[in-house]
Amino acid sequence: MAGKYRLLVVEDERPLRNLVVNALISAGYEVFGVPDGLQAMEFFTQNHVDMVILDIIMPHVDGIQVCHWIRQRSDVPIVMLTALDRTEDVVAGFEAGADDYITKPFTFEELRARIEAIFRRMEWMARRRPRSVLSYGTLTVDPNAHRVMLAGEEVHVTPMEFELLYYLMGRAGEAVPKETLFREVWGYEYVEGLNLVEVAVRRLREKIEPDPSRPAYIQTVRGIGYRFVPPEAQGASS
C-alpha cells in the first residue's frame, strides 16, 4: 500500500518533522516535509499529494487555516497533529475539514496505523458499488453526488461527517456502538483518548438538528453509542 502514496508533512519543529518524514520514508511512502503553512500551500499548489499531515500550531499561517484552504480545493485526507487536548481545538480542526487528529506526543506506530486505515478506507470506497440515496423526512444523503440536503438546502459536511451520517442513517433505529463507528467509519479499532466519534457527532448535530442541545435525529444511547431516529419515530429521550 505505502509505495503508491505521496505524503506532505507540515511541522515547524524540525526534529519532529525530520523524524516523521524519515520514518514514513522507511515505511515505503514518498514523503515531503515543509516547516510552515505558507510553504505547505505553495507545495500543495504545485504538486500532487495523497495525504497531508498537518501541525496546528505554526507561525504565520496555522494548521487550521491551511486545512480550510486545502479543503476549499481538494478532498485529500488531512490528519492534524496537535499538542492541544481541548475539545474545542479538535472541533476547529474538524470544522476546517480534517479527517483525523493525533495528539502529541504520539508513537510512530500510532501515526502509521491511522495513515494506513485512511488509505484502506479510500481503496475500499473506490472499489465498492454505487450506494443508494437515503432520505428521511426533509433530510437526504446522496452518496453519489456526496451531498447532504436538509429542507431543500445543502448542508456542508466534511468527508468524515458525511460517512458517519450515512452509516447511521443506513442503520436507522439501531443502537450503534462507538467502537463499531471507529472501525467501520474511521477504519481502525477503538482507541483511548479524546473521542473522535463524540466530536464528529457534536458537529453533525450542529448542522442537521433544529436544536443541537436536544437532538432528534442522532440520539445518544447511553453506555453504547448513537442511534439515528427517523422523524416518525422521534420523541425518545436523547
Steps between C-alpha positions, in 0.01 A plus 500: 500500500766752605687517170198641319459813711668840536475677837562861602610558860455856630673550835700800623705302755791374290594196714143370501452579130818314405408208723154463347624549143783248534282244677234520229761475227633188672145365498495533122314828444617788284520784750571873490536725804451876532532720811200733477157562356610734223742245357234231539255695285768572240601131486138386483432736210793371298499128583268204531470354851281217631494609865600799713628457856455845646612658827254748653730745673732663244626854435347727234217269389379240747382149423131582527535768231701267276246221548216732402696622196570145382141390556376775268708339226520129570357202692851367571513338848634729772635378835556772761793484744432690818641548847158630601252271671205735537186387321447840337841486329423161348154623400664793321713254304198294398305812410785602270478159333747270676441126479687399814732633769782372718597663828869551575696316622417204280675185385589435139300176520189701586558747216567222252186314607287811446653563157454141387141494625414811297655358184327164550169683529571700183581185307189325630280796404649502150419129451151482642181518300295823475300558817135590531367844586365508855214731592302550821260790526674808365848351546658337192849359455618431144826298504554527125479880493650511852232746613292541813171684456280626783164658418621567145823670611843347464685439826880521490660201670853369502577162336508324837178664617336386178610139550389503864156636415454255213601207719256595776215572256560165331431336835210721607354393831802289599724581795850512352793467745776759481752221447308393189505856364877522553547178309249549219523877441857591601642160415682402818428344834396690809770728644527678832505876533276776372210336324492559125145373479372738767660798328367403157149438637509837674586668169230310311238595757589867460445468126183288471312528830241776560622507863846339537467500879191278463586284199217334313681324214820379667412389850738375767456145621662524841772250564500384137525767232251667265181432309356679198130555564268562199249787540205264544677331795632814668402589854726261690736661747853578372 
